[in-house]
């Protein structure tokens, strides 16, 4: 929120519940019906080119890229048209390996370095999106 506030960007939180309302006019809270991918579907339906989508969900990242959005993971790693194919392939491979018991389903913990990288990447991406919007 601080990055968006500093850059004057509107934030939209989308979930199927559990998000507190905000009185900030620059923050929109959207609650979608329960159901698999309901929030993802809303995001993709509403997304426009040059929007910023923050997600760890690789299929959502792919769909947002197809809409012309900038997509950033929570560790500061951008998803791009050049990288999304490999990300989808690795996701599918890891899912298969978890299902066959070859690997455990643990994700690495979120570290302070991840937070720092995310905030830096978000600031850079926000500035880029603002400059593109002004053209």
Backbone as CSV, one residue per row, in Angstrom:
resi,resn,N_x,N_y,N_z,CA_x,CA_y,CA_z,C_x,C_y,C_z
1,UNK,0.822,-1.197,0.000,0.000,0.000,0.000,0.863,1.256,0.000
2,UNK,2.011,1.198,0.691,2.855,2.395,0.744,3.426,2.742,-0.622
3,UNK,3.795,1.730,-1.390,4.326,1.990,-2.732,3.230,2.623,-3.590
4,UNK,2.040,2.063,-3.557,0.933,2.601,-4.346,0.580,4.019,-3.907
5,UNK,0.591,4.250,-2.610,0.288,5.585,-2.096,1.316,6.603,-2.576
6,UNK,2.586,6.224,-2.493,3.665,7.120,-2.922,3.548,7.450,-4.407
7,UNK,3.107,6.482,-5.212,3.013,6.689,-6.657,1.630,7.156,-7.111
8,UNK,0.685,7.231,-6.191,-0.669,7.671,-6.547,-1.430,6.643,-7.358
9,UNK,-1.249,5.373,-7.054,-1.910,4.295,-7.783,-3.107,3.763,-7.007
10,UNK,-4.158,3.411,-7.713,-5.325,2.778,-7.106,-5.014,1.293,-6.918
11,UNK,-5.383,0.764,-5.764,-5.178,-0.650,-5.460,-6.534,-1.338,-5.473
12,UNK,-6.586,-2.522,-6.050,-7.790,-3.336,-5.996,-7.420,-4.681,-5.395
13,UNK,-7.988,-4.989,-4.243,-7.821,-6.301,-3.614,-9.011,-7.155,-4.026
14,UNK,-8.743,-8.362,-4.502,-9.808,-9.260,-4.929,-9.686,-10.551,-4.130
15,UNK,-10.772,-10.947,-3.481,-10.764,-12.198,-2.732,-12.188,-12.722,-2.613
16,UNK,-12.302,-13.914,-2.054,-13.636,-14.460,-1.823,-14.039,-14.280,-0.361
17,UNK,-13.424,-13.322,0.304,-13.801,-12.978,1.669,-12.590,-12.760,2.551
18,UNK,-12.832,-12.233,3.728,-11.773,-12.081,4.711,-10.917,-10.839,4.580
19,UNK,-11.287,-9.894,3.730,-10.515,-8.661,3.588,-11.322,-7.534,4.232
20,UNK,-10.686,-6.799,5.118,-11.362,-5.691,5.793,-11.614,-4.541,4.822
21,UNK,-12.752,-3.896,4.952,-13.027,-2.723,4.113,-12.022,-1.605,4.401
22,UNK,-11.837,-0.747,3.442,-10.934,0.385,3.594,-11.691,1.674,3.332
23,UNK,-11.353,2.698,4.088,-11.948,4.018,3.855,-11.128,4.834,2.876
24,UNK,-9.974,4.327,2.514,-9.090,5.022,1.584,-9.713,4.989,0.190
25,UNK,-9.939,6.138,-0.432,-10.550,6.153,-1.765,-9.655,5.544,-2.848
26,UNK,-8.382,5.335,-2.544,-7.465,4.739,-3.514,-7.398,3.210,-3.375
27,UNK,-8.198,2.644,-2.458,-8.220,1.199,-2.229,-9.621,0.675,-2.496
28,UNK,-9.702,-0.254,-3.432,-10.980,-0.914,-3.737,-10.905,-2.348,-3.228
29,UNK,-11.961,-2.796,-2.567,-12.055,-4.170,-2.090,-13.161,-4.849,-2.891
30,UNK,-12.815,-5.913,-3.579,-13.790,-6.667,-4.373,-13.909,-8.054,-3.755
31,UNK,-15.129,-8.429,-3.381,-15.385,-9.763,-2.846,-16.179,-10.521,-3.894
32,UNK,-15.625,-11.629,-4.334,-16.258,-12.456,-5.366,-16.898,-13.668,-4.699
33,UNK,-17.805,-14.342,-5.398,-18.418,-15.545,-4.825,-17.370,-16.623,-4.556
34,UNK,-17.709,-17.502,-3.622,-16.840,-18.656,-3.360,-16.762,-19.503,-4.623
35,UNK,-15.666,-20.185,-4.793,-15.531,-21.081,-5.933,-14.123,-21.049,-6.475
36,UNK,-13.760,-22.154,-7.068,-12.422,-22.280,-7.624,-12.187,-21.216,-8.683
37,UNK,-11.130,-20.473,-8.534,-10.676,-19.474,-9.507,-11.634,-18.295,-9.712
38,UNK,-12.602,-18.098,-8.823,-13.539,-16.973,-8.990,-12.794,-15.640,-8.934
39,UNK,-11.859,-15.508,-8.003,-11.087,-14.259,-7.906,-10.205,-14.090,-9.139
40,UNK,-9.557,-15.167,-9.563,-8.701,-15.100,-10.753,-9.512,-14.698,-11.980
41,UNK,-10.689,-15.305,-12.120,-11.534,-14.990,-13.273,-11.942,-13.517,-13.264
42,UNK,-12.290,-12.975,-12.082,-12.659,-11.564,-11.986,-11.490,-10.682,-12.393
43,UNK,-10.315,-11.008,-11.882,-9.120,-10.212,-12.198,-8.889,-10.182,-13.702
44,UNK,-8.941,-11.334,-14.338,-8.673,-11.403,-15.779,-9.767,-10.686,-16.573
45,UNK,-11.013,-10.821,-16.152,-12.105,-10.136,-16.856,-11.971,-8.619,-16.773
46,UNK,-11.519,-8.111,-15.649,-11.433,-6.668,-15.435,-10.102,-6.062,-15.865
47,UNK,-9.075,-6.891,-15.989,-7.722,-6.396,-16.274,-7.642,-5.720,-17.631
48,UNK,-6.829,-4.679,-17.665,-6.556,-3.967,-18.901,-5.049,-3.903,-19.079
49,UNK,-4.612,-3.752,-20.315,-3.189,-3.613,-20.576,-2.576,-2.525,-19.721
50,UNK,-1.382,-2.751,-19.249,-0.603,-1.838,-18.405,-1.013,-1.890,-16.934
51,UNK,-2.058,-2.674,-16.570,-2.365,-2.885,-15.160,-1.240,-3.700,-14.539
52,UNK,-1.088,-3.590,-13.237,-0.117,-4.389,-12.495,-0.890,-5.447,-11.730
53,UNK,-0.515,-6.700,-11.909,-1.133,-7.810,-11.191,-0.059,-8.437,-10.310
54,UNK,-0.365,-8.540,-9.017,0.545,-9.163,-8.063,-0.018,-10.528,-7.704
55,UNK,0.758,-11.578,-7.946,0.259,-12.921,-7.688,1.398,-13.923,-7.591
56,UNK,1.140,-15.006,-6.867,2.042,-16.152,-6.850,1.453,-17.277,-7.693
57,UNK,0.248,-17.067,-8.218,-0.467,-18.074,-8.995,-0.002,-18.008,-10.457
58,UNK,0.711,-19.024,-10.894,1.321,-18.993,-12.230,0.279,-19.020,-13.350
59,UNK,-0.782,-19.845,-13.263,-1.805,-19.763,-14.320,-2.465,-18.378,-14.388
60,UNK,-2.714,-17.742,-13.254,-3.253,-16.370,-13.274,-2.237,-15.432,-13.909
61,UNK,-0.980,-15.584,-13.574,0.064,-14.743,-14.177,0.038,-14.872,-15.693
62,UNK,-0.097,-16.080,-16.188,-0.136,-16.308,-17.637,-1.335,-15.616,-18.271
63,UNK,-2.481,-15.745,-17.647,-3.694,-15.121,-18.185,-3.575,-13.593,-18.166
64,UNK,-2.974,-13.047,-17.113,-2.802,-11.592,-17.020,-1.812,-11.085,-18.065
65,UNK,-0.761,-11.839,-18.296,0.208,-11.470,-19.339,-0.491,-11.428,-20.699
66,UNK,-1.355,-12.413,-20.946,-2.098,-12.438,-22.211,-2.962,-11.186,-22.395
67,UNK,-3.367,-10.550,-21.292,-4.165,-9.326,-21.354,-3.289,-8.072,-21.458
68,UNK,-1.976,-8.244,-21.449,-1.074,-7.100,-21.560,-0.710,-6.472,-20.225
69,UNK,-0.923,-7.209,-19.140,-0.622,-6.687,-17.801,0.845,-6.919,-17.444
70,UNK,1.325,-6.119,-16.498,2.618,-6.347,-15.859,2.319,-7.280,-14.693
71,UNK,3.094,-8.343,-14.536,2.815,-9.311,-13.477,4.060,-9.506,-12.634
72,UNK,3.856,-9.437,-11.320,4.968,-9.542,-10.386,4.625,-10.547,-9.301
73,UNK,5.591,-11.445,-9.013,5.443,-12.382,-7.899,5.850,-11.702,-6.604
74,UNK,5.501,-12.312,-5.492,5.724,-11.682,-4.193,7.176,-11.734,-3.716
75,UNK,8.036,-12.400,-4.469,9.462,-12.359,-4.149,10.189,-11.326,-5.005
76,UNK,9.427,-10.572,-5.802,10.018,-9.546,-6.650,10.360,-10.031,-8.040
77,UNK,10.049,-11.283,-8.317,10.348,-11.849,-9.633,9.200,-11.539,-10.602
78,UNK,9.525,-10.860,-11.705,8.459,-10.578,-12.678,8.146,-11.811,-13.527
79,UNK,6.900,-11.940,-13.885,6.477,-12.916,-14.889,6.352,-12.134,-16.188
80,UNK,6.988,-12.607,-17.226,6.989,-11.914,-18.515,6.588,-12.878,-19.619
81,UNK,6.273,-12.348,-20.807,5.977,-13.254,-21.916,7.139,-14.237,-22.188
82,UNK,8.368,-13.793,-21.932,9.520,-14.654,-22.178,9.711,-15.716,-21.096
83,UNK,9.237,-15.462,-19.874,9.493,-16.399,-18.779,8.294,-17.250,-18.374
84,UNK,7.095,-16.888,-18.801,5.906,-17.563,-18.295,5.808,-19.013,-18.764
85,UNK,6.271,-19.316,-19.958,6.220,-20.695,-20.447,7.016,-21.635,-19.563
86,UNK,8.226,-21.237,-19.192,9.054,-22.056,-18.314,8.436,-22.154,-16.922
87,UNK,7.854,-21.065,-16.429,7.217,-21.089,-15.112,6.046,-22.078,-15.094
88,UNK,5.243,-22.079,-16.155,4.130,-23.034,-16.247,4.643,-24.467,-16.324
89,UNK,5.683,-24.699,-17.103,6.243,-26.041,-17.235,6.801,-26.531,-15.897
90,UNK,7.511,-25.673,-15.176,8.065,-26.053,-13.876,6.950,-26.311,-12.864
91,UNK,5.892,-25.524,-12.922,4.752,-25.743,-12.028,4.153,-27.115,-12.278
92,UNK,3.942,-27.453,-13.543,3.364,-28.753,-13.887,4.290,-29.895,-13.469
93,UNK,5.587,-29.728,-13.699,6.550,-30.764,-13.312,6.548,-30.967,-11.797
94,UNK,6.591,-29.887,-11.035,6.598,-30.002,-9.572,5.297,-30.619,-9.063
95,UNK,4.179,-30.278,-9.691,2.906,-30.876,-9.297,2.949,-32.381,-9.525
96,UNK,3.475,-32.794,-10.661,3.596,-34.225,-10.964,4.512,-34.915,-9.946
97,UNK,5.643,-34.294,-9.624,6.573,-34.889,-8.676,5.971,-34.977,-7.275
98,UNK,5.159,-33.991,-6.888,4.475,-34.067,-5.586,3.455,-35.197,-5.585
99,UNK,2.698,-35.336,-6.685,1.673,-36.375,-6.774,2.273,-37.768,-6.744
100,UNK,3.464,-37.928,-7.301,4.120,-39.244,-7.310,4.962,-39.480,-6.065
101,UNK,5.043,-38.488,-5.185,5.792,-38.641,-3.951,7.283,-38.420,-4.086
102,UNK,7.717,-37.966,-5.222,9.151,-37.741,-5.447,9.673,-36.544,-4.657
103,UNK,8.826,-35.544,-4.459,9.213,-34.390,-3.650,8.079,-34.053,-2.696
104,UNK,8.401,-33.358,-1.647,7.398,-32.874,-0.701,6.841,-31.561,-1.232
105,UNK,5.673,-31.166,-0.744,5.012,-29.968,-1.238,5.371,-28.696,-0.504
106,UNK,6.576,-28.609,0.033,6.948,-27.429,0.800,7.488,-26.333,-0.092
107,UNK,7.025,-25.125,0.164,7.565,-23.956,-0.528,8.576,-23.287,0.397
108,UNK,9.584,-22.655,-0.161,10.535,-21.960,0.707,9.844,-20.833,1.467
109,UNK,10.347,-20.523,2.657,9.782,-19.455,3.466,10.027,-18.091,2.845
110,UNK,9.202,-17.143,3.226,9.322,-15.768,2.752,10.347,-15.063,3.633
111,UNK,11.427,-14.613,3.029,12.542,-14.024,3.767,12.498,-12.490,3.686
112,UNK,13.177,-11.820,4.605,13.264,-10.351,4.516,13.832,-9.889,3.173
113,UNK,14.766,-10.652,2.608,15.324,-10.286,1.300,14.251,-10.342,0.210
114,UNK,13.302,-11.286,0.348,12.205,-11.371,-0.618,11.323,-10.129,-0.528
115,UNK,11.037,-9.693,0.685,10.221,-8.492,0.889,10.896,-7.275,0.279
116,UNK,12.178,-7.153,0.513,12.933,-6.017,-0.021,12.940,-6.040,-1.550
117,UNK,13.194,-7.218,-2.131,13.207,-7.350,-3.595,11.834,-7.043,-4.177
118,UNK,10.778,-7.505,-3.494,9.418,-7.250,-3.960,9.109,-5.750,-3.964
119,UNK,9.397,-5.082,-2.864,9.100,-3.651,-2.767,9.870,-2.845,-3.808
120,UNK,11.116,-3.199,-4.019,11.924,-2.505,-5.024,11.362,-2.732,-6.428
121,UNK,11.044,-4.002,-6.735,10.510,-4.326,-8.062,9.150,-3.677,-8.280
122,UNK,8.324,-3.637,-7.226,7.010,-3.015,-7.352,7.140,-1.517,-7.588
123,UNK,8.055,-0.875,-6.900,8.268,0.554,-7.104,8.700,0.825,-8.548
124,UNK,9.639,0.049,-9.039,10.122,0.203,-10.417,8.993,-0.042,-11.413
125,UNK,8.230,-1.104,-11.192,7.133,-1.449,-12.096,6.028,-0.390,-12.051
126,UNK,5.732,0.115,-10.873,4.722,1.166,-10.747,5.118,2.415,-11.512
127,UNK,6.381,2.790,-11.406,6.862,3.969,-12.144,6.791,3.735,-13.658
128,UNK,7.142,2.525,-14.085,7.084,2.188,-15.512,5.630,2.254,-16.015
129,UNK,4.719,1.657,-15.268,3.315,1.656,-15.677,2.755,3.075,-15.736
130,UNK,3.124,3.910,-14.766,2.669,5.307,-14.781,3.191,6.049,-15.996
131,UNK,4.461,5.820,-16.335,5.032,6.530,-17.489,4.368,6.048,-18.783
132,UNK,4.078,4.754,-18.889,3.392,4.235,-20.081,1.960,4.745,-20.169
133,UNK,1.308,4.921,-19.024,-0.065,5.434,-19.017,-0.127,6.881,-19.466
134,UNK,0.954,7.629,-19.220,0.987,9.027,-19.606,1.243,9.259,-21.078
135,UNK,1.549,8.209,-21.806,1.849,8.345,-23.244,0.621,8.276,-24.087
